[in-house]
Amino acid sequence: MSELLLPGGIIAMDRRAAGRLIAAGNGDGALLYLWLLDHGGELVPSAARKALKWDEVRLNEAAAALKSLGLSDGSVKEEAPPPPAPAGPPDYTAADITRELEQEASPFPALVNEVQRRLGKILSTADLKSLYTLYDYLALPAEVICLLVSWCVEEFERKYGAGRKPRMSQVQKEGFVWKRLGADTVPAAEAHLKRQALYRTREVEVLRLLDIPPRPLVEGERKKVAAWTDMGFEDAALRLAYEKTVYKKQKMDWDYMNGILARWHRDNLHTLAEIEAGDKSRRKAPAAQGQSSPPGEADRRVREDLERMRAFLRRQNNQQEGE
């Protein structure tokens, strides 16, 4: 059980200030006043917005309300300008690499040997600079870099055939993606790889559900399959969305199908039973507005819609087999 916090002597408020806030009935003004009490009365906009989870307009309105009540003089503490964003990784020189390789306590030499083994080649000076960017600039642990290289090798072979290896520049690019996603520790990298493996498995399964012969997906298709996986749709729901898409568009349309699934996801419908129940409730809505429907009419219409779609798909398949 969390600690029960009762009014005490932690923050003192003038009784007259409390009276003005209560009389004004301005909740945002009261919240901002409490924040000011806790921060020595100085308004630092960025810190206040972050703590109160407000945008700039809401903060300005609350600050104006306090000023009108005589509870603030409207002054704002000047904020230090944010540090300039780094232009990118340093332009490492061969001397930088050599210096790191000659340090006995550095794990970099062992990392170089392991990466060369996994890529099956001796790293060039440009390759070493890419590797050092991951190691020094992104500060990825050696274990994470090894996982990254192995993942890139597997992906490259999956796309282009056994024995094909990625360039270190491509590994470096993927390393920036991992860093942005927070996969910069061993546990986080392992969790990221498990998620990616799940996406790859689902890609094969989704192609089967969509009656598409096995093939590598393009990037836009991969992103959609990953999103559908994260949304939690069961196979039967994906198949129904596909059938609705083909029935409407006369062909597979990834964007149209994604629109159907996005709408179901907003309505929290992820299984076939949930989707059909949602269809029934929508069809019953006119009856609640005075348009009566015979008992079982909604069920019959749902079944007829599904049967029409499936009949259309059967005709399409028969035509393709006859060609």
C-alpha positions as CSV (number, residue, x, y, z in Angstrom):
1,M,0.0,0.0,0.0
2,S,1.3,3.4,-0.9
3,E,2.1,5.9,1.8
4,L,-0.8,8.1,2.8
5,L,0.2,11.8,2.5
6,L,-1.8,14.2,4.6
7,P,-1.5,18.0,4.8
8,G,1.5,18.9,6.9
9,G,4.4,21.3,7.0
10,I,6.0,20.3,3.7
11,I,4.7,23.3,1.7
12,A,3.2,26.4,3.3
13,M,0.6,28.4,1.6
14,D,-0.7,31.8,2.7
15,R,-4.4,31.5,3.7
16,R,-5.3,34.5,1.6
17,A,-3.7,32.8,-1.5
18,A,-5.8,29.7,-0.8
19,G,-8.9,31.8,-0.6
20,R,-8.3,33.5,-3.9
21,L,-7.6,30.2,-5.7
22,I,-10.8,28.6,-4.3
23,A,-12.9,31.7,-5.1
24,A,-11.5,31.7,-8.7
25,G,-12.2,28.0,-9.2
26,N,-9.2,27.8,-11.6
27,G,-7.8,24.3,-11.3
28,D,-4.8,24.9,-13.6
29,G,-4.0,28.1,-11.7
30,A,-4.0,26.1,-8.4
31,L,-1.8,23.4,-9.9
32,L,0.7,25.9,-11.2
33,Y,0.7,27.8,-7.9
34,L,1.6,24.5,-6.1
35,W,4.4,23.9,-8.5
36,L,5.7,27.4,-7.9
37,L,5.6,26.9,-4.1
38,D,7.7,23.7,-4.6
39,H,10.2,25.6,-6.8
40,G,10.9,28.8,-4.9
41,G,8.3,30.8,-6.7
42,E,10.4,30.9,-10.0
43,L,8.6,29.9,-13.1
44,V,10.8,27.9,-15.5
45,P,8.5,27.2,-18.4
46,S,10.1,24.0,-19.7
47,A,10.4,22.4,-16.3
48,A,6.8,23.4,-15.4
49,R,5.4,22.0,-18.7
50,K,7.3,18.7,-18.2
51,A,6.1,18.3,-14.6
52,L,2.5,19.2,-15.3
53,K,2.3,17.6,-18.7
54,W,1.0,20.8,-20.3
55,D,1.5,22.5,-23.6
56,E,2.7,26.1,-23.9
57,V,-0.8,27.5,-24.3
58,R,-2.1,25.9,-21.2
59,L,0.9,27.0,-19.1
60,N,0.6,30.6,-20.4
61,E,-3.2,30.7,-19.5
62,A,-2.5,29.4,-16.0
63,A,0.3,31.9,-15.5
64,A,-1.9,34.7,-16.6
65,A,-4.7,33.6,-14.2
66,L,-2.2,33.7,-11.3
67,K,-1.0,37.1,-12.3
68,S,-4.6,38.4,-12.4
69,L,-5.2,37.0,-8.9
70,G,-2.2,38.8,-7.6
71,L,-0.4,35.4,-6.9
72,S,2.4,35.9,-9.4
73,D,4.2,38.9,-10.8
74,G,4.4,37.2,-14.2
75,S,8.2,37.0,-14.3
76,V,9.8,34.1,-16.0
77,K,13.2,32.7,-15.3
78,E,15.4,32.7,-18.3
79,E,16.3,29.2,-19.5
80,A,19.7,28.2,-20.6
81,P,19.7,27.6,-24.3
82,P,19.7,23.8,-25.1
83,P,23.1,22.5,-26.0
84,P,23.6,22.3,-29.8
85,A,22.8,19.0,-31.3
86,P,25.9,17.1,-32.3
87,A,26.5,17.3,-36.0
88,G,27.2,13.6,-36.1
89,P,30.0,11.2,-35.2
90,P,33.6,12.4,-35.2
91,D,35.6,12.0,-38.3
92,Y,37.8,9.3,-36.8
93,T,41.4,9.0,-38.1
94,A,43.5,6.0,-38.6
95,A,45.6,7.2,-35.7
96,D,42.5,7.1,-33.4
97,I,41.9,3.5,-34.4
98,T,45.5,2.5,-33.9
99,R,45.7,4.2,-30.5
100,E,42.6,2.2,-29.3
101,L,43.9,-1.1,-30.8
102,E,47.2,-0.6,-28.9
103,Q,45.6,-0.1,-25.5
104,E,46.0,-3.4,-23.6
105,A,43.0,-2.9,-21.4
106,S,40.6,-2.0,-24.3
107,P,38.1,-4.6,-25.4
108,F,38.2,-3.1,-28.9
109,P,40.9,-5.3,-30.4
110,A,39.0,-8.5,-29.4
111,L,35.8,-6.9,-30.8
112,V,37.6,-6.3,-34.1
113,N,38.7,-10.0,-34.3
114,E,35.1,-11.2,-33.5
115,V,33.5,-8.9,-36.1
116,Q,36.0,-10.0,-38.7
117,R,35.2,-13.6,-37.9
118,R,31.4,-13.0,-38.3
119,L,31.8,-11.0,-41.5
120,G,34.4,-13.4,-42.9
121,K,36.9,-10.7,-43.9
122,I,39.6,-8.5,-42.7
123,L,38.2,-5.0,-41.9
124,S,39.5,-2.1,-44.0
125,T,40.3,1.3,-42.5
126,A,36.8,2.5,-43.4
127,D,35.3,-0.6,-41.8
128,L,37.3,0.0,-38.6
129,K,36.0,3.6,-38.5
130,S,32.4,2.4,-38.8
131,L,33.0,-0.2,-36.0
132,Y,34.7,2.4,-33.9
133,T,31.7,4.7,-34.4
134,L,29.5,2.1,-32.9
135,Y,31.9,1.4,-30.0
136,D,33.0,5.0,-29.2
137,Y,30.4,7.4,-30.5
138,L,27.2,5.3,-29.8
139,A,28.9,3.7,-26.8
140,L,27.4,0.3,-27.6
141,P,28.8,-2.5,-25.5
142,A,30.9,-5.0,-27.3
143,E,28.4,-7.8,-26.7
144,V,25.6,-5.6,-28.2
145,I,27.8,-4.9,-31.3
146,C,28.3,-8.6,-31.7
147,L,24.5,-9.2,-31.6
148,L,24.0,-6.4,-34.1
149,V,26.6,-7.8,-36.5
150,S,25.1,-11.3,-36.3
151,W,21.6,-9.9,-36.9
152,C,22.7,-7.9,-39.9
153,V,24.4,-11.0,-41.4
154,E,21.3,-13.1,-40.9
155,E,19.1,-10.4,-42.5
156,F,21.4,-10.0,-45.4
157,E,21.5,-13.7,-46.1
158,R,17.8,-14.0,-45.8
159,K,17.3,-11.2,-48.4
160,Y,20.1,-12.0,-50.8
161,G,21.1,-15.6,-50.3
162,A,23.5,-17.7,-48.2
163,G,27.0,-16.4,-48.0
164,R,26.2,-12.8,-48.7
165,K,27.5,-10.4,-46.0
166,P,26.6,-6.8,-45.2
167,R,29.1,-3.9,-45.4
168,M,30.2,-2.3,-42.2
169,S,28.5,0.9,-43.3
170,Q,25.2,-1.0,-43.3
171,V,25.9,-2.4,-39.9
172,Q,26.7,1.1,-38.6
173,K,23.4,2.4,-40.0
174,E,21.4,-0.4,-38.2
175,G,23.4,0.4,-35.1
176,F,22.0,3.9,-35.1
177,V,18.5,2.4,-35.3
178,W,19.2,0.2,-32.3
179,K,20.4,3.2,-30.3
180,R,17.3,5.2,-31.2
181,L,15.1,2.3,-30.1
182,G,16.9,1.9,-26.8
183,A,18.4,-1.5,-27.8
184,D,21.8,-0.4,-26.4
185,T,22.2,-2.9,-23.5
186,V,22.4,-6.7,-23.8
187,P,19.0,-7.3,-22.2
188,A,17.4,-4.6,-24.4
189,A,19.1,-5.9,-27.5
190,E,18.0,-9.5,-26.8
191,A,14.4,-8.3,-26.3
192,H,14.7,-6.3,-29.6
193,L,15.9,-9.4,-31.5
194,K,13.1,-11.6,-30.1
195,R,10.6,-9.0,-31.3
196,Q,12.2,-8.9,-34.7
197,A,12.2,-12.7,-35.0
198,L,8.5,-12.6,-34.1
199,Y,7.9,-10.1,-36.9
200,R,9.7,-12.3,-39.4
201,T,7.6,-15.4,-38.4
202,R,4.4,-13.4,-38.7
203,E,5.5,-12.1,-42.2
204,V,5.5,-15.7,-43.4
205,E,2.2,-16.5,-41.7
206,V,0.5,-13.3,-43.0
207,L,1.5,-14.0,-46.6
208,R,-0.2,-17.4,-46.3
209,L,-3.3,-15.8,-44.8
210,L,-3.4,-13.3,-47.7
211,D,-3.0,-16.0,-50.4
212,I,0.3,-14.4,-51.5
213,P,3.1,-16.8,-52.5
214,P,6.2,-16.7,-50.2
215,R,8.5,-13.7,-50.9
216,P,10.4,-11.1,-49.0
217,L,8.2,-8.2,-48.1
218,V,9.1,-4.6,-49.1
219,E,9.7,-2.2,-46.2
220,G,6.2,-0.7,-46.2
221,E,4.6,-4.2,-46.0
222,R,7.0,-5.2,-43.2
223,K,6.0,-2.1,-41.2
224,K,2.3,-3.0,-41.6
225,V,2.8,-6.6,-40.5
226,A,4.8,-5.4,-37.5
227,A,2.0,-3.0,-36.6
228,W,-0.7,-5.6,-36.9
229,T,1.4,-7.9,-34.7
230,D,1.8,-5.3,-32.1
231,M,-2.0,-4.5,-32.2
232,G,-2.6,-8.2,-31.3
233,F,-4.9,-9.4,-34.2
234,E,-5.6,-13.1,-34.4
235,D,-5.3,-14.9,-37.8
236,A,-9.0,-15.1,-38.3
237,A,-9.3,-11.3,-37.9
238,L,-6.6,-10.7,-40.4
239,R,-8.2,-13.1,-42.9
240,L,-11.5,-11.4,-42.5
241,A,-9.9,-8.0,-43.1
242,Y,-8.3,-9.4,-46.3
243,E,-11.6,-10.8,-47.5
244,K,-13.3,-7.5,-47.0
245,T,-10.4,-5.8,-48.8
246,V,-10.6,-8.0,-51.9
247,Y,-14.4,-7.9,-52.0
248,K,-14.3,-4.1,-52.0
249,K,-11.2,-3.4,-54.1
250,Q,-11.2,-6.6,-56.3
251,K,-7.6,-7.2,-55.3
252,M,-5.3,-7.1,-52.3
253,D,-4.7,-3.5,-51.2
254,W,-2.3,-3.2,-48.2
255,D,-3.4,0.4,-47.4
256,Y,-7.1,-0.4,-47.5
257,M,-6.6,-3.5,-45.3
258,N,-4.5,-1.5,-42.9
259,G,-7.4,1.0,-42.7
260,I,-9.8,-1.7,-41.7
261,L,-7.5,-3.1,-39.1
262,A,-6.7,0.3,-37.7
263,R,-10.4,1.0,-37.3
264,W,-11.0,-2.3,-35.5
265,H,-8.0,-1.6,-33.3
266,R,-9.5,1.8,-32.3
267,D,-12.7,-0.1,-31.4
268,N,-10.7,-2.7,-29.4
269,L,-11.8,-5.5,-31.7
270,H,-9.0,-8.0,-32.3
271,T,-10.6,-11.4,-32.6
272,L,-13.2,-12.7,-35.1
273,A,-15.8,-13.0,-32.3
274,E,-15.2,-9.4,-31.2
275,I,-15.4,-8.1,-34.7
276,E,-18.6,-9.9,-35.5
277,A,-20.2,-8.8,-32.2
278,G,-19.2,-5.2,-33.1
279,D,-20.8,-5.6,-36.5
280,K,-24.0,-6.8,-34.9
281,S,-24.1,-3.9,-32.4
282,R,-23.7,-1.4,-35.3
283,R,-26.4,-3.0,-37.3
284,K,-28.8,-2.9,-34.3
285,A,-28.2,0.8,-33.8
286,P,-30.9,1.9,-36.3
287,A,-33.4,-0.2,-34.4
288,A,-32.7,1.8,-31.3
289,Q,-33.6,4.9,-33.2
290,G,-37.1,3.6,-34.2
291,Q,-36.2,1.5,-37.2
292,S,-37.2,-1.9,-36.0
293,S,-35.6,-5.0,-37.5
294,P,-37.0,-8.6,-37.2
295,P,-35.3,-10.8,-34.6
296,G,-32.1,-12.3,-36.1
297,E,-31.9,-9.9,-39.0
298,A,-28.5,-8.6,-37.9
299,D,-27.1,-12.1,-37.7
300,R,-28.5,-13.0,-41.1
301,R,-26.9,-9.9,-42.7
302,V,-23.6,-10.6,-41.2
303,R,-23.6,-14.2,-42.4
304,E,-24.7,-13.1,-45.9
305,D,-22.0,-10.5,-46.1
306,L,-19.3,-13.0,-45.2
307,E,-20.7,-15.6,-47.6
308,R,-20.7,-13.1,-50.5
309,M,-17.1,-12.2,-49.8
310,R,-16.1,-15.9,-49.6
311,A,-18.0,-16.8,-52.8
312,F,-16.2,-14.0,-54.6
313,L,-12.8,-15.2,-53.4
314,R,-13.6,-18.7,-54.5
315,R,-14.5,-17.5,-58.0
316,Q,-11.2,-15.5,-58.1
317,N,-9.2,-18.6,-57.1
318,N,-11.0,-20.8,-59.6
319,Q,-10.3,-18.3,-62.4
320,Q,-6.6,-18.2,-61.5
321,E,-6.3,-22.0,-61.5
322,G,-8.0,-22.2,-64.9
323,E,-5.5,-19.7,-66.5
